[in-house]
Amino acid sequence: MPHILIFGLGYSAGRLADRLRADGWSVTATRRAADANSIGFSDTEAVESAIASASHILSSVPPADGSDPVLDAYGDVLKRAPAQWFGYLSSTGVYGDTGGAWVDESAPIGSGRRKARTEADLAWQALRGDVRVFRLPGIYGPGRSVLDRIRQGKARRIDLPDQIFSRVHVDDIVGGVVCGFDGPAGVYNLSDDQPAPHNDVVTYGCALLGVEPPPLQTMDEAGLSEMARGFYSENRRVANGKAKRLLNWAPAYPDFRTGLRAIALD
């Protein structure tokens, strides 16, 4: 039976864990505090035991305080681990702003606001030669989409007509990682096929729910936080051709419309 150790059981990794358990895998996961489905990240004995017994190891833990918590705590052990497969969930934020141009895995990284993420991305690549790094754009899915923000009255349309974003449905992340089990090591963008303005996503979501879209606002009028303003400070289209070619992966939700329709009908 294959056994995967997942560092960080968040939204995407939790969805992967559910899929693998349904497929007959043994799944061990870490969280800050242990619960019925996980072991505590700081429980060194339990974590090192899981590292020693896992056939696959994936980290979904983002940087904290400027460094990667998993590599800080267990990097030396991971270098010697007998697992046959290693993966890391990174971010397309490492590419920075491209002015709306397409970007693929050959592009330089580190020019954007995600400095710590870039350093973690590179550190995982350097850890050993069999690591797959999956760079993810904006993640959405059941319980975490524009439909939820519209229902909560939190959706905004910001008056930035040339702003383009890429996104990916959480189940396409799961599919990409699963395809990556049999694919070569390397860096892969997992994104949908149709980057689009955020305003188009909000407008379409409102149409699905039968409500009027919110008015166009400037960032000042919308009262956006510094974090939210950072979201709008970068503009890029993310290419996914490498994952399609080398992992035999294709998104089940190739654009936000198919993804949102599936969520609305779920």
PLY file of the C-alpha trace (Angstrom):
ply
format ascii 1.0
element vertex 266
property float x
property float y
property float z
element edge 265
property int vertex1
property int vertex2
end_header
0.00 0.00 0.00
1.45 3.41 -0.91
1.90 5.72 2.06
2.04 9.49 1.72
3.17 11.95 4.37
1.63 15.39 3.87
3.05 18.37 5.72
0.20 20.80 6.30
-3.37 19.58 5.89
-4.91 22.76 4.47
-7.56 23.24 1.80
-5.73 21.76 -1.19
-3.75 19.11 0.69
-6.86 18.05 2.58
-8.67 17.51 -0.70
-5.72 15.42 -1.94
-5.71 13.38 1.26
-9.41 12.56 0.81
-8.82 11.45 -2.77
-5.88 9.23 -1.88
-7.63 7.61 1.07
-10.55 6.82 -1.24
-8.05 5.23 -3.63
-6.68 2.99 -0.87
-3.62 4.96 0.18
-2.32 5.24 3.70
-2.17 8.96 4.55
-0.26 10.60 7.40
-0.53 14.36 7.77
0.91 16.99 10.06
-0.75 20.00 11.61
0.44 22.48 14.18
-1.65 20.64 16.76
-2.41 16.94 16.44
-5.98 15.80 15.96
-7.81 12.64 14.91
-6.49 12.94 11.35
-3.00 14.27 11.89
0.14 14.29 14.00
1.62 17.41 15.56
4.26 19.13 13.43
6.53 19.52 16.46
6.22 15.86 17.49
9.68 15.07 16.16
9.59 11.36 16.90
6.25 10.83 15.16
7.19 12.98 12.17
10.58 11.34 11.66
8.93 7.93 11.91
6.45 8.95 9.22
9.29 10.26 7.02
11.08 6.93 7.36
8.03 4.89 6.37
6.47 7.07 3.64
6.70 6.15 -0.03
5.63 9.70 -1.01
6.17 13.01 0.79
4.43 16.30 -0.01
4.69 19.69 1.67
1.92 22.27 1.38
3.30 24.46 4.18
3.96 28.07 3.12
6.93 30.08 4.35
6.72 31.63 7.80
8.93 34.40 9.17
10.96 34.38 5.96
11.85 30.69 5.81
10.37 27.25 5.19
9.26 25.60 8.46
9.42 22.07 7.07
12.96 22.39 5.75
14.07 24.23 8.89
12.82 21.41 11.12
13.25 18.30 8.97
15.39 19.21 5.95
18.34 17.03 6.95
16.06 14.06 7.59
14.24 14.56 4.29
17.53 14.53 2.38
18.16 10.98 3.63
14.56 9.76 3.45
13.92 6.55 1.47
10.69 7.85 -0.11
10.47 7.42 -3.88
8.63 10.71 -4.52
8.76 14.26 -3.12
6.52 17.21 -3.88
6.07 20.83 -2.84
3.07 23.12 -3.41
4.46 26.51 -4.37
2.91 29.64 -5.91
2.96 31.35 -9.30
3.51 34.50 -7.25
7.23 33.70 -7.54
7.12 35.07 -11.11
6.15 38.58 -10.05
4.50 41.04 -12.40
4.69 40.39 -16.15
2.37 43.18 -17.26
-0.20 40.59 -18.32
2.22 38.57 -20.46
2.31 34.78 -20.44
4.84 33.12 -18.14
6.05 29.52 -18.03
8.45 27.52 -15.88
11.51 28.78 -17.78
10.92 32.35 -16.58
13.12 33.86 -13.87
11.63 34.05 -10.40
12.12 36.28 -7.40
11.19 39.68 -8.83
7.78 39.86 -7.15
6.54 40.44 -3.63
6.80 36.74 -2.68
10.49 36.71 -1.73
10.15 34.08 1.00
8.07 31.87 -1.29
10.74 32.13 -4.00
13.45 31.11 -1.55
11.37 28.15 -0.35
10.62 27.12 -3.93
14.34 27.11 -4.75
15.24 25.36 -1.50
12.86 22.49 -2.25
14.31 22.15 -5.75
17.80 21.99 -4.25
16.85 19.52 -1.51
17.30 16.50 -3.74
16.98 15.57 -7.40
13.56 13.90 -7.28
11.37 16.80 -6.13
8.31 17.99 -8.05
7.43 21.64 -7.41
3.86 22.57 -8.31
3.35 26.32 -8.76
-0.25 27.31 -8.15
-2.17 30.49 -9.02
-5.39 31.59 -7.30
-7.07 28.50 -5.84
-10.84 28.10 -5.74
-13.29 25.28 -5.16
-16.27 24.21 -3.05
-16.59 26.45 -0.01
-13.84 28.74 -1.27
-14.91 30.59 -4.38
-16.33 33.88 -5.57
-19.80 32.38 -5.03
-19.15 32.32 -1.28
-17.88 35.91 -1.30
-20.94 37.04 -3.26
-23.29 35.36 -0.77
-21.38 37.00 2.08
-21.53 40.43 0.44
-17.72 40.54 0.21
-17.24 40.38 -3.57
-15.72 43.47 -5.18
-15.23 44.65 -8.75
-12.17 46.88 -8.96
-11.83 49.28 -11.87
-8.61 47.89 -13.38
-9.68 46.90 -16.91
-6.34 45.42 -18.01
-5.79 43.24 -14.94
-5.52 39.52 -15.72
-5.21 36.59 -13.33
-4.81 32.84 -13.64
-6.57 30.46 -11.31
-7.01 26.73 -10.69
-9.79 24.56 -9.27
-8.68 22.64 -6.18
-9.57 19.30 -7.80
-7.25 20.12 -10.71
-4.44 20.60 -8.19
-5.24 17.15 -6.83
-5.27 15.75 -10.37
-1.95 17.41 -11.16
-0.25 16.00 -8.07
-1.61 12.52 -8.78
-0.36 12.73 -12.38
2.95 13.91 -10.95
3.37 10.60 -9.13
4.31 9.02 -12.45
5.92 12.06 -14.07
9.50 13.31 -14.04
10.86 15.57 -11.34
10.84 19.28 -12.04
8.77 22.44 -11.79
5.19 22.56 -13.07
2.55 25.27 -13.32
-0.91 23.92 -12.54
-3.36 26.50 -13.84
-6.49 26.58 -15.96
-6.44 27.38 -19.67
-8.13 30.77 -19.57
-6.67 33.59 -17.49
-9.33 36.26 -17.00
-10.02 39.53 -15.21
-11.29 39.11 -11.68
-14.27 41.30 -12.58
-15.40 38.75 -15.18
-15.37 36.06 -12.50
-17.46 38.18 -10.13
-19.94 39.10 -12.85
-20.34 35.47 -13.92
-20.73 34.31 -10.33
-23.47 36.89 -9.77
-25.26 35.65 -12.89
-25.15 32.07 -11.59
-26.68 33.21 -8.30
-29.20 35.54 -9.93
-28.00 38.70 -8.21
-26.77 42.06 -9.46
-22.99 42.44 -9.62
-21.40 44.95 -7.24
-20.47 48.34 -8.68
-17.05 49.09 -10.12
-14.86 50.77 -7.50
-11.37 52.10 -7.19
-9.13 50.39 -4.65
-9.55 53.36 -2.32
-13.34 53.23 -2.62
-13.30 49.50 -1.90
-11.19 50.05 1.22
-8.82 47.23 0.31
-6.24 46.05 2.82
-2.54 46.13 2.00
-2.66 42.40 1.38
-5.55 42.78 -1.04
-3.80 45.66 -2.80
-0.80 43.40 -3.25
-3.06 40.94 -5.06
-3.80 43.61 -7.66
-0.19 44.78 -7.95
0.79 41.85 -10.18
-0.63 41.01 -13.58
0.22 37.81 -15.48
-1.05 34.87 -17.50
0.28 31.47 -16.39
1.01 28.81 -19.03
0.35 25.16 -18.16
1.74 23.39 -21.23
4.63 21.67 -19.47
2.32 19.82 -17.06
0.14 18.77 -19.97
3.10 17.45 -21.96
5.16 15.75 -19.26
2.53 14.73 -16.70
-0.28 13.88 -19.11
-2.45 16.22 -17.05
-5.30 18.39 -18.23
-7.58 20.52 -16.06
-11.06 19.12 -15.62
-12.14 22.76 -15.21
-10.29 24.56 -18.03
-11.87 27.93 -17.28
-13.60 29.64 -14.37
-17.05 29.21 -15.93
-16.93 25.41 -15.93
-15.48 25.44 -12.43
-18.06 27.80 -10.97
-20.94 25.99 -12.66
-19.82 22.72 -11.09
-19.60 24.35 -7.64
-23.03 25.97 -8.03
-24.59 22.62 -8.92
-22.80 20.67 -6.17
0 1
1 2
2 3
3 4
4 5
5 6
6 7
7 8
8 9
9 10
10 11
11 12
12 13
13 14
14 15
15 16
16 17
17 18
18 19
19 20
20 21
21 22
22 23
23 24
24 25
25 26
26 27
27 28
28 29
29 30
30 31
31 32
32 33
33 34
34 35
35 36
36 37
37 38
38 39
39 40
40 41
41 42
42 43
43 44
44 45
45 46
46 47
47 48
48 49
49 50
50 51
51 52
52 53
53 54
54 55
55 56
56 57
57 58
58 59
59 60
60 61
61 62
62 63
63 64
64 65
65 66
66 67
67 68
68 69
69 70
70 71
71 72
72 73
73 74
74 75
75 76
76 77
77 78
78 79
79 80
80 81
81 82
82 83
83 84
84 85
85 86
86 87
87 88
88 89
89 90
90 91
91 92
92 93
93 94
94 95
95 96
96 97
97 98
98 99
99 100
100 101
101 102
102 103
103 104
104 105
105 106
106 107
107 108
108 109
109 110
110 111
111 112
112 113
113 114
114 115
115 116
116 117
117 118
118 119
119 120
120 121
121 122
122 123
123 124
124 125
125 126
126 127
127 128
128 129
129 130
130 131
131 132
132 133
133 134
134 135
135 136
136 137
137 138
138 139
139 140
140 141
141 142
142 143
143 144
144 145
145 146
146 147
147 148
148 149
149 150
150 151
151 152
152 153
153 154
154 155
155 156
156 157
157 158
158 159
159 160
160 161
161 162
162 163
163 164
164 165
165 166
166 167
167 168
168 169
169 170
170 171
171 172
172 173
173 174
174 175
175 176
176 177
177 178
178 179
179 180
180 181
181 182
182 183
183 184
184 185
185 186
186 187
187 188
188 189
189 190
190 191
191 192
192 193
193 194
194 195
195 196
196 197
197 198
198 199
199 200
200 201
201 202
202 203
203 204
204 205
205 206
206 207
207 208
208 209
209 210
210 211
211 212
212 213
213 214
214 215
215 216
216 217
217 218
218 219
219 220
220 221
221 222
222 223
223 224
224 225
225 226
226 227
227 228
228 229
229 230
230 231
231 232
232 233
233 234
234 235
235 236
236 237
237 238
238 239
239 240
240 241
241 242
242 243
243 244
244 245
245 246
246 247
247 248
248 249
249 250
250 251
251 252
252 253
253 254
254 255
255 256
256 257
257 258
258 259
259 260
260 261
261 262
262 263
263 264
264 265
